[in-house]
Amino acid sequence: MLFLQAGVYQAPVYAPDQQVDTTTRANQSIVGQVSAFVSRAWLGLGAQALLNLFIVAAIYLAAVFVINRFWIATAVVGSAATALAVADHCKVALRNEPVLPSDLSFVASGNTDSLLSFLSDDDLALVGTAVTGILWFAGICVVLQFLDRRNGLIPVRWRPRTIRRAPWRSAALIATRLAAMALTVGFVTSMAWTFNTNGTWARTMALNLGDSPRYWNSLEDAQANGTAAGFMRLAHAKTMAKPADYSKETMEELAKRYRKAANDINVTRAANLTDSTVIMVLSESFSDPTRVPGIAFGLDPMPNVRAIKEGTTSGIMLSSGYGGGTANVEYQTLTGLALANFDTSLQTPYQQLVPHQKTPFAFNQMWEQAHGKDGSAAFHPYYKNMYLRDVDYKKFGFKSFHTLDSTPAVTHQDHAGNNPYVSDSAAYQEVLDQLGATDHPQFIQLVTMQNHLGYDDWYPDNPFKTVDYSQVGDGEHIPIETYAEGVRLTDQATADFLNALNGLDKPVTVVFYGDHLPGIYATAAADENNTLALHETDWFIWSNAATAAADGTAAGNGGEEGTAEAPSAGDGSDDAASAGGYTSSNFFMAQTAQHLDAKVSPYLALLTELHAEVPAMSRVVADTGGFGTGTATLLDADGNPINERQLSSRAKQLLADYRLVQYDMTVGKDYLTQFGFTDLPR
């Protein structure tokens, strides 16, 4: 267990002239970090070390009873643990993430040589040392097995002569060994199968021992909760229950029904969706702070976006998280699938589902089919391993993904004030460069970082410092004023971005949305009546002047930067009904097609019809951090909760069909691909 844990830690590299005391160096060394992890148990900070020891011990015990040779089982488990620890060390150095269950299939496919080609000389030397050590260790274990003289831990004799001499004794020993094998292997399998399923014995045990999942970062999870626990967490998640009527015949009939629905819609539509460039902008933590109960400013932090929303398709988005959960909202946007349909134990598809899928569908693939291998591109001015985006985007078919640590990296890395994250204006410039380098329509995915959590007084001369914060707690005003200034900067950068797009002679449509509110409103969050308000972000769909749906202006009449008067506290919720209504991110592509008067696939026809009946759906989670066990929340176009049992028969049928589609696309037989369910009309 200690070897496994050591593999996910890296010792810091100090500059030659850096003065670091001996105690700090010891604490920050790999040995120091492992010691700190183990010592939490007796310091009352969590018994994650015991949890990981339990997992490793269970696997070891199963190996002992399966092999029935103590020393041989020790050699197998010890060698495997050493190999995994070294692999973790190398992968953390390369990509800042540990070995994942999905990596095992990659290695099993014969890609070991290609993996070794990426290693540095130091890592190759470590691998060589590890191989030598494993050979010595295995050899010693084999010798000890011969010296032990026991034929087996449970001495079973399979020879007919032995069975004839003592049939009852032999039968008892055989039964004992088979029972031991079945019990231990079954125990480990049960633990792996239920480790991340709420309410199961394995999940309850993990929680009691201090397990606190870090779904957003697999390396952070392994470092905080243990390598074995982190690996086990991603080994299996119950995706969703199989619908009772799921079959090939059912899915074929469903595909025919929505092909007809698509044909009916397409009769009145003239445009082709992939004839336009569509830019999905996930604006990190963007939302209207004036809509939060108890928050009021003397000036409007988002006058431009407010004006844009008034002049185009827009409204309020129901987010699944508060303070986190970016990847879940993004997953819904890219796939059209809803987190609310999944089992609650599947808390982040990017980590638990997509890496295990062979060919998951995402909307960017429509542009890849129409325009070739460079039909889609993704940008994220942070690190590529966050939420396993590098793995998932490759699965989705993105041919390029540019980050701070990609090759090539994002070109524009400017910061606003003392903000440690890349500014939104720099992120937008990256997209503009991409548009200038390509002469055909594209699907572009942009996930910004400027307004990510931290909010530690980043901006000098922040105009929101003078706001009255008497209605919030003492620890809230600095994060709120910092965040408000970040929103103001995003607002201006977005207006500038749209103005630049208006100058292009190619049709471009932007889908802009905030993923969730920042988790900084402790006073508002303390009131359960504010749960829904803290899950409402802003969105709009805008097209430039070269698009038939454009109105010719980007920023509308938002006025001078930062001069518009702000709405009073809580006033912002009424703008949804007049400017497009409530939605959830799984419907964005269907709404984009409607905005562009573009023809749809059977899949988009289903989403279009479902959105008309159930405008917004999400697994609302009240916990700060965005992950938890929330259940489905349905809203109408005005933001009022809908009781699913009171839906019309048509709405219930659409929801049932949607769940069938989601099951087929994720864990089912993928019958719908055979029937062209996601194909746009040619």
C-alpha positions in Angstrom: 0.0 0.0 0.0 2.9 2.4 0.8 4.5 1.7 -2.5 1.2 2.5 -4.3 0.8 5.7 -2.4 4.3 6.8 -3.1 3.7 6.5 -6.8 1.3 9.5 -6.9 3.5 11.9 -5.1 6.2 14.1 -6.6 9.0 15.7 -4.7 9.3 19.5 -5.4 12.3 20.7 -7.4 14.0 23.6 -5.6 16.0 26.3 -7.3 19.7 26.3 -6.5 19.5 29.5 -4.6 16.2 28.8 -2.9 16.4 28.7 0.9 14.3 25.8 2.2 14.7 24.5 5.8 15.3 20.8 6.5 11.9 20.2 8.1 10.1 21.6 5.0 12.2 19.5 2.7 11.5 16.4 4.7 7.7 17.1 4.8 7.6 17.8 1.1 9.6 14.7 0.1 7.8 11.6 -1.2 8.5 9.9 2.1 7.2 12.9 4.0 4.0 13.0 2.0 3.3 9.3 2.4 4.0 9.6 6.2 1.5 12.5 6.3 -1.1 10.4 4.5 -0.7 7.5 6.9 -0.6 9.6 10.1 -4.0 11.1 9.4 -5.6 8.0 11.0 -4.3 8.7 14.5 -4.6 12.5 14.1 -8.3 12.1 13.6 -8.1 13.6 10.1 -9.5 10.5 8.3 -8.5 6.8 8.0 -8.0 6.7 4.3 -4.8 4.8 4.8 -6.7 2.0 6.6 -9.2 2.0 3.7 -6.5 1.5 1.2 -4.8 -1.1 3.3 -8.1 -3.0 3.5 -8.5 -2.9 -0.3 -5.0 -4.1 -0.9 -5.3 -6.8 1.8 -8.6 -8.1 0.3 -7.0 -8.3 -3.2 -3.9 -10.1 -1.7 -6.1 -12.6 0.2 -8.1 -13.4 -3.0 -4.8 -14.0 -4.8 -3.6 -16.3 -2.1 -6.7 -18.5 -2.2 -6.9 -18.5 -6.0 -3.2 -19.4 -6.5 -3.2 -21.5 -3.3 0.5 -20.9 -2.9 1.4 -18.2 -0.3 4.8 -17.3 -1.7 3.7 -17.4 -5.4 0.7 -15.2 -4.6 3.0 -12.8 -2.7 5.3 -12.6 -5.8 2.3 -11.9 -8.1 0.7 -9.2 -5.9 4.0 -7.6 -4.9 5.2 -7.4 -8.5 1.9 -6.0 -9.7 1.9 -3.4 -6.9 5.5 -2.4 -7.7 4.7 -2.1 -11.4 1.6 0.0 -10.7 3.5 2.3 -8.4 6.2 2.9 -11.0 3.6 3.4 -13.7 1.8 5.9 -11.4 5.0 7.8 -10.8 5.8 8.0 -14.6 2.3 9.0 -15.6 2.0 11.6 -12.9 5.3 13.1 -14.1 4.0 13.1 -17.7 0.4 14.0 -17.4 -0.4 14.8 -13.8 -2.8 11.9 -13.4 -2.4 8.4 -12.0 -3.0 5.1 -13.8 -6.8 4.7 -14.4 -8.8 1.5 -15.1 -9.3 2.6 -18.7 -5.5 2.6 -19.1 -5.4 -1.1 -18.6 -7.2 -1.8 -21.8 -4.9 0.5 -23.7 -1.8 -1.4 -22.4 -3.6 -4.8 -23.1 -4.0 -3.7 -26.7 -0.2 -3.8 -27.1 0.8 -0.2 -26.7 3.5 -0.7 -24.1 6.3 0.3 -26.5 4.6 3.6 -27.5 4.1 4.4 -23.8 7.8 3.8 -23.1 8.8 6.1 -25.9 7.3 9.0 -23.9 9.4 8.4 -20.8 12.4 10.5 -19.8 15.8 9.0 -19.2 15.3 9.1 -15.5 12.0 7.4 -15.7 13.4 4.7 -18.0 16.1 4.1 -15.4 13.5 3.8 -12.7 11.6 1.3 -14.9 14.8 -0.7 -15.4 15.5 -0.7 -11.6 11.9 -1.7 -10.9 12.1 -4.6 -13.4 15.3 -5.8 -11.8 13.8 -5.5 -8.3 10.7 -7.4 -9.4 12.8 -10.2 -10.9 14.8 -10.5 -7.7 11.7 -10.4 -5.5 9.9 -13.0 -7.6 12.9 -15.2 -7.6 13.2 -15.1 -3.9 9.6 -15.9 -3.5 9.9 -18.9 -5.8 12.9 -20.2 -3.7 10.9 -19.7 -0.5 8.0 -21.7 -2.0 10.3 -24.6 -2.6 11.8 -24.3 0.9 8.3 -24.1 2.4 7.6 -27.7 1.2 3.8 -27.2 1.4 2.1 -28.1 -1.8 -0.7 -25.6 -1.1 -2.1 -23.4 1.5 -5.1 -25.7 1.4 -3.5 -29.0 0.6 -5.7 -30.4 -2.1 -4.9 -33.6 -3.9 -6.5 -33.9 -7.3 -4.9 -37.3 -8.2 -7.4 -40.2 -8.5 -5.3 -42.5 -6.2 -5.4 -40.0 -3.4 -9.1 -39.4 -3.8 -9.8 -43.2 -3.6 -7.7 -43.5 -0.4 -9.5 -40.7 1.5 -12.5 -39.5 -0.5 -14.2 -37.6 2.2 -11.1 -35.7 3.3 -10.2 -34.9 -0.3 -13.8 -33.7 -1.0 -13.8 -31.5 2.1 -10.4 -29.9 1.1 -11.6 -29.3 -2.5 -14.8 -27.8 -1.2 -12.9 -25.6 1.2 -10.6 -24.3 -1.4 -13.4 -23.6 -3.9 -15.3 -21.9 -1.1 -12.3 -19.8 -0.1 -11.8 -18.8 -3.7 -15.4 -17.9 -4.3 -15.7 -15.9 -1.1 -12.6 -13.8 -1.5 -13.0 -13.2 -5.2 -16.6 -12.5 -4.7 -15.8 -10.1 -1.9 -13.3 -8.1 -4.0 -15.7 -8.1 -7.0 -18.5 -6.9 -4.8 -16.3 -4.2 -3.4 -15.2 -3.0 -6.8 -18.8 -3.1 -8.2 -20.3 -1.2 -5.3 -17.5 1.1 -4.1 -19.0 4.1 -5.7 -22.7 3.2 -5.5 -24.6 5.1 -2.8 -26.1 3.1 0.0 -24.0 0.0 -0.6 -21.8 -1.6 2.1 -18.6 -0.7 0.3 -19.6 2.9 -0.1 -20.7 3.2 3.5 -17.4 1.6 4.7 -15.4 4.1 2.6 -17.3 7.1 3.9 -16.9 5.9 7.5 -13.1 5.7 6.9 -13.0 9.3 5.7 -13.2 8.8 1.9 -14.0 12.1 0.3 -14.1 11.8 -3.5 -12.4 14.4 -5.6 -14.1 13.7 -8.9 -12.7 16.7 -10.7 -9.1 15.6 -10.5 -8.0 11.9 -10.4 -4.5 12.8 -9.1 -5.9 14.9 -6.3 -8.3 12.1 -5.4 -5.5 9.5 -5.3 -3.3 11.8 -3.2 -6.1 12.7 -0.7 -8.0 9.4 -0.5 -5.4 6.9 -1.6 -4.3 5.2 -4.8 -6.2 2.0 -4.3 -9.4 3.9 -3.4 -9.1 6.3 -6.3 -8.6 3.4 -8.7 -11.5 1.4 -7.2 -13.8 4.4 -7.5 -13.3 4.5 -11.3 -13.4 0.8 -11.8 -17.2 0.6 -12.0 -20.2 2.9 -11.6 -23.8 1.9 -12.1 -24.7 4.0 -15.1 -28.5 3.6 -15.2 -31.1 0.9 -14.9 -32.0 -1.0 -18.0 -35.5 0.1 -19.2 -37.9 -2.8 -19.1 -38.8 -2.5 -22.8 -35.3 -2.1 -24.1 -34.6 -4.2 -27.2 -33.4 -3.8 -30.8 -37.0 -3.9 -32.0 -38.0 -1.1 -29.5 -35.1 1.1 -30.6 -35.7 0.5 -34.3 -39.3 1.6 -33.8 -38.2 4.6 -31.8 -35.7 5.6 -34.5 -38.5 5.4 -37.1 -40.8 7.6 -35.0 -38.3 10.3 -34.5 -37.1 10.2 -38.1 -40.6 11.1 -39.0 -40.6 13.8 -36.4 -37.4 15.2 -37.9 -38.9 15.1 -41.4 -41.9 17.1 -40.1 -39.7 19.7 -38.5 -37.3 19.9 -41.5 -40.2 20.7 -43.9 -40.3 24.2 -42.4 -36.5 24.7 -42.0 -34.1 25.8 -44.7 -30.6 25.9 -43.2 -28.1 23.2 -42.6 -26.6 23.2 -39.1 -23.1 22.3 -40.2 -23.0 25.2 -42.7 -22.3 27.5 -39.8 -19.5 27.6 -37.3 -20.9 26.9 -33.8 -18.8 28.0 -30.8 -19.8 26.5 -27.5 -18.5 28.9 -24.8 -18.7 27.4 -21.3 -17.9 30.5 -19.2 -16.5 29.3 -15.9 -18.9 30.2 -13.0 -20.6 32.9 -15.0 -23.9 34.0 -13.6 -25.7 37.2 -12.7 -24.7 38.0 -9.1 -27.6 40.4 -8.7 -30.0 37.5 -9.0 -28.6 36.0 -5.7 -30.9 36.8 -2.8 -29.3 39.5 -0.5 -26.8 40.6 -3.1 -27.1 44.1 -4.6 -24.6 46.4 -6.3 -24.6 50.1 -7.3 -23.5 49.2 -10.8 -24.3 46.4 -13.1 -21.4 43.8 -13.5 -22.8 42.5 -16.8 -24.5 45.3 -18.8 -23.3 43.9 -22.2 -24.5 40.4 -21.7 -27.8 41.6 -20.3 -28.3 43.7 -23.4 -27.2 40.8 -25.7 -29.8 38.5 -24.0 -32.5 41.1 -24.6 -31.8 40.9 -28.4 -31.4 37.2 -29.0 -32.3 33.7 -28.0 -31.5 33.6 -24.3 -32.7 32.8 -20.8 -31.8 31.0 -17.6 -30.1 27.6 -17.4 -30.7 25.1 -14.6 -27.3 23.9 -13.5 -26.7 20.6 -11.8 -24.1 22.1 -9.4 -23.4 24.9 -7.0 -19.7 25.8 -6.7 -18.6 23.0 -9.0 -19.6 20.3 -11.4 -18.4 22.0 -14.6 -17.7 18.7 -16.4 -21.3 17.5 -15.8 -22.8 20.5 -17.4 -20.3 20.3 -20.2 -21.0 16.6 -20.8 -24.7 17.4 -21.2 -23.9 20.2 -23.7 -21.7 18.1 -25.9 -23.8 14.9 -25.9 -27.4 16.0 -25.3 -27.7 13.5 -22.6 -29.0 14.4 -19.1 -27.3 13.7 -15.8 -30.8 13.3 -14.3 -31.3 10.1 -16.2 -28.3 8.4 -14.8 -28.1 6.5 -11.5 -27.1 8.8 -8.7 -23.9 6.8 -8.1 -22.7 8.0 -11.5 -21.6 11.5 -10.4 -19.3 12.5 -13.2 -19.5 10.9 -16.6 -16.2 12.3 -17.7 -14.4 10.2 -15.1 -16.7 7.2 -14.7 -18.3 6.6 -18.0 -16.7 8.1 -21.1 -13.3 6.5 -20.6 -14.9 3.1 -20.7 -17.0 3.7 -23.8 -15.8 2.7 -27.3 -17.4 5.3 -29.5 -19.5 7.8 -27.5 -21.5 10.3 -29.5 -20.9 14.0 -29.2 -22.3 16.8 -31.4 -18.9 17.9 -32.7 -18.9 14.6 -34.8 -21.6 16.2 -37.0 -19.0 18.8 -38.2 -16.3 16.1 -38.5 -18.6 14.1 -40.8 -19.5 17.2 -42.9 -16.0 18.8 -43.1 -13.4 16.2 -42.4 -10.9 15.5 -39.7 -10.4 19.2 -38.7 -14.1 19.9 -38.3 -13.9 20.4 -34.6 -11.4 21.9 -32.1 -11.4 22.4 -28.3 -9.7 25.0 -26.1 -9.2 25.1 -22.4 -6.6 27.5 -20.9 -5.8 25.2 -18.1 -4.4 21.7 -17.8 -5.6 18.9 -20.2 -6.1 16.2 -17.5 -8.7 18.1 -15.6 -11.8 15.9 -15.6 -9.9 13.6 -18.0 -10.8 16.0 -20.8 -7.8 14.8 -22.9 -9.1 11.3 -22.7 -12.7 12.2 -23.2 -12.2 14.7 -26.1 -10.3 12.1 -28.0 -13.1 9.7 -27.4 -15.6 12.3 -28.7 -13.5 12.8 -31.9 -12.0 16.2 -31.4 -8.9 16.2 -33.5 -7.2 19.0 -31.5 -7.3 20.1 -27.9 -5.2 23.1 -26.9 -4.4 23.7 -23.2 -1.5 25.1 -21.1 0.3 21.8 -21.3 -0.7 20.5 -24.7 1.6 20.4 -27.8 1.2 23.0 -29.1 0.0 24.9 -26.1 -2.5 27.8 -26.2 -0.8 30.9 -27.5 -2.5 33.5 -25.5 -1.9 33.2 -21.8 -2.5 36.7 -20.5 -4.0 37.3 -17.0 -6.3 40.0 -15.6 -4.8 41.8 -12.6 -3.4 39.2 -10.1 -5.8 36.5 -11.2 -3.8 33.3 -11.5 -6.0 32.0 -14.4 -5.8 32.9 -18.1 -8.2 35.8 -18.9 -11.3 35.4 -20.9 -10.1 37.9 -23.4 -7.0 35.7 -24.1 -9.2 32.6 -24.4 -11.5 34.4 -26.9 -8.4 35.4 -28.9 -7.4 31.8 -29.2 -10.8 31.0 -30.8 -10.4 34.0 -33.2 -7.1 32.7 -34.3 -8.6 29.3 -34.9 -11.3 30.8 -37.1 -8.8 32.7 -39.1 -6.8 29.6 -39.8 -9.7 27.5 -41.1 -11.8 28.2 -44.2 -14.7 25.9 -43.5 -17.3 25.7 -40.7 -16.2 24.2 -37.5 -17.5 23.1 -34.1 -15.4 24.9 -31.5 -15.5 24.0 -27.8 -14.2 26.7 -25.4 -14.0 26.2 -21.6 -12.8 29.3 -19.9 -11.0 29.6 -16.5 -10.9 33.3 -15.5 -13.7 33.1 -13.0 -12.7 29.8 -11.4 -12.8 29.6 -7.6 -10.2 31.3 -5.5 -11.5 34.9 -5.7 -8.7 36.2 -3.4 -8.8 40.0 -4.0 -7.2 39.6 -7.5 -8.1 43.0 -9.0 -6.6 46.4 -8.1 -9.0 49.3 -8.1 -12.0 47.0 -8.0 -15.1 49.1 -8.2 -17.1 46.5 -6.3 -15.1 47.1 -3.1 -17.3 50.1 -2.2 -20.5 48.0 -2.2 -22.5 47.5 1.0 -22.0 43.9 2.1 -23.8 44.2 5.4 -26.3 41.5 4.3 -23.7 38.8 4.0 -21.2 37.2 6.3 -17.8 38.7 7.1 -15.9 36.1 5.1 -18.1 36.6 2.0 -17.4 40.1 0.8 -13.9 39.7 -0.6 -14.9 36.6 -2.7 -18.1 38.3 -3.9 -16.4 41.6 -4.8 -13.6 39.7 -6.6 -16.0 37.5 -8.4 -18.2 40.5 -9.4 -15.2 42.2 -11.0 -14.4 39.0 -12.8 -17.9 38.9 -14.2 -17.5 42.5 -15.4 -14.3 41.7 -17.2 -16.0 38.6 -18.8 -18.9 40.8 -19.8 -16.7 43.3 -21.6 -14.5 40.5 -23.2 -17.6 38.8 -24.5 -18.9 41.9 -26.1 -15.5 42.5 -27.7 -15.5 38.9 -28.9 -18.9 39.1 -30.5 -18.0 42.4 -32.2 -14.9 40.7 -33.7 -17.1 37.9 -34.9 -19.5 40.4 -36.5 -16.6 41.5 -38.7 -16.2 38.1 -40.2 -17.7 37.2 -43.6 -18.5 33.6 -42.5 -21.6 32.6 -40.5 -20.8 32.1 -36.8 -23.1 31.2 -34.0 -22.1 31.4 -30.3 -23.7 29.4 -27.5 -22.7 31.2 -24.3 -23.5 29.8 -20.9 -22.3 29.8 -17.3 -21.8 26.3 -15.9 -22.7 27.0 -12.2 -22.6 29.7 -9.6 -19.5 30.1 -7.5 -19.7 28.6 -4.1 -19.2 31.9 -2.3 -22.8 32.8 -1.1 -22.8 31.1 2.3 -25.5 33.3 3.7 -27.8 32.6 0.7 -27.0 29.0 0.7 -27.9 28.6 4.3 -31.6 29.1 3.4 -33.0 26.0 1.7 -35.5 28.3 -0.1 -32.6 29.6 -2.2 -31.5 26.2 -3.6 -33.1 26.7 -7.0 -31.8 30.3 -7.2 -28.3 29.1 -6.6 -28.6 26.7 -9.6 -29.6 29.3 -12.2 -27.0 30.7 -14.6 -27.2 32.8 -17.8 -27.1 31.7 -21.4 -27.7 33.1 -24.9 -27.4 31.9 -28.5 -26.1 34.7 -30.8 -25.3 34.8 -34.5 -23.1 37.2 -36.3 -24.1 39.5 -39.2 -23.1 36.9 -41.8 -25.8 34.6 -40.4 -29.4 35.0 -41.6 -30.6 35.1 -37.9 -28.2 37.9 -36.9 -29.5 41.3 -35.9 -26.2 43.0 -36.8 -25.0 44.1 -33.4 -23.1 42.3 -30.8 -23.4 44.2 -27.6 -26.8 45.7 -28.1 -27.4 48.8 -26.1 -25.5 47.8 -23.0 -23.9 51.2 -22.6 -20.4 52.1 -21.5 -18.4 49.6 -19.7 -19.5 49.3 -16.1 -21.8 52.3 -16.1 -25.2 50.7 -16.3 -27.3 50.7 -13.1 -27.6 47.3 -11.6 -30.9 45.6 -10.9 -31.9 45.4 -7.3 -31.2 42.2 -5.3 -33.1 39.2 -6.6 -34.6 41.1 -9.6 -32.8 39.1 -12.3 -35.1 36.0 -12.3 -37.9 37.7 -14.3 -35.7 38.1 -17.4 -36.0 34.4 -18.3 -39.6 34.4 -19.5 -39.2 37.4 -21.7 -35.9 36.3 -23.3 -36.3 32.6 -24.1 -37.1 30.9 -20.8 -35.5 28.3 -18.7 -33.5 25.5 -20.2 -30.8 22.9 -19.3 -27.5 22.4 -21.1 -28.6 19.1 -22.7 -31.0 21.1 -24.9 -28.5 23.7 -26.2 -27.8 22.0 -29.6 -31.5 21.5 -30.3 -32.1 25.2 -29.4 -29.2 26.2 -31.7 -30.8 24.4 -34.6 -34.0 26.1 -33.9 -32.2 29.5 -33.6 -30.6 28.9 -37.0 -33.8 27.5 -38.6 -31.6 24.5 -39.3 -32.7 20.9 -40.1 -32.4 18.3 -37.5 -31.5 14.6 -37.0 -33.9 12.2 -35.3 -32.0 12.7 -32.1 -32.3 16.5 -32.3 -36.0 16.1 -33.1 -36.4 14.2 -29.9 -34.6 16.9 -27.9 -36.6 19.6 -29.6 -40.0 17.9 -28.8 -38.9 17.1 -25.2 -37.7 20.6 -24.6 -41.1 21.9 -25.6 -42.7 19.7 -22.9 -40.0 19.8 -20.2 -37.9 22.9 -20.8 -35.3 22.2 -18.1 -34.1 19.1 -16.3 -31.2 18.6 -14.0 -30.0 16.6 -11.0 -29.8 19.6 -8.7 -27.2 19.2 -6.0 -27.2 21.6 -3.1 -23.7 20.7 -1.8 -20.9 23.2 -2.4 -18.6 21.5 -4.9 -21.3 20.4 -7.2 -21.3 16.7 -6.6 -23.7 14.7 -4.4 -26.8 12.6 -4.5 -29.4 15.0 -5.9 -32.4 13.7 -7.8 -34.1 15.0 -10.9 -35.6 18.5 -10.9 -37.9 19.4 -13.8 -38.8 23.1 -14.6 -41.3 24.7 -16.9 -40.4 27.7 -19.2 -41.0 30.1 -16.3 -38.7 28.2 -13.9 -41.5 26.6 -11.9 -40.9 23.0 -10.6 -42.8 20.3 -12.5 -44.1 17.1 -10.8 -43.2 14.3 -13.2 -46.3 12.4 -12.2 -48.4 15.3 -13.3 -46.9 15.5 -16.8 -49.1 15.0 -19.8 -49.1 11.5 -21.4 -47.1 13.0 -24.4 -44.4 14.4 -22.0 -44.2 11.1 -20.1 -43.7 9.2 -23.4 -41.0 11.7 -24.5 -39.2 11.2 -21.2 -39.4 7.4 -21.5 -38.1 7.6 -25.1 -35.2 9.9 -23.9 -34.2 7.4 -21.2 -34.3 4.6 -23.7 -32.0 6.6 -26.0 -29.6 7.5 -23.2 -29.4 3.9 -22.1 -28.7 2.7 -25.7 -26.0 5.4 -26.2 -24.2 4.8 -23.0 -24.4 1.2 -21.7 -26.8 -0.5 -24.1 -26.1 -2.1 -27.4 -25.9 1.1 -29.4 -28.6 0.0 -31.8 -29.4 3.6 -32.7 -26.1 4.0 -34.6 -27.3 1.3 -37.0 -30.5 3.3 -37.7 -28.7 6.7 -38.3 -30.4 8.3 -35.3 -27.8 11.1 -34.9 -27.2 11.7 -38.6 -28.2 15.1 -40.0 -30.1 15.1 -43.3 -27.8 15.3 -46.3 
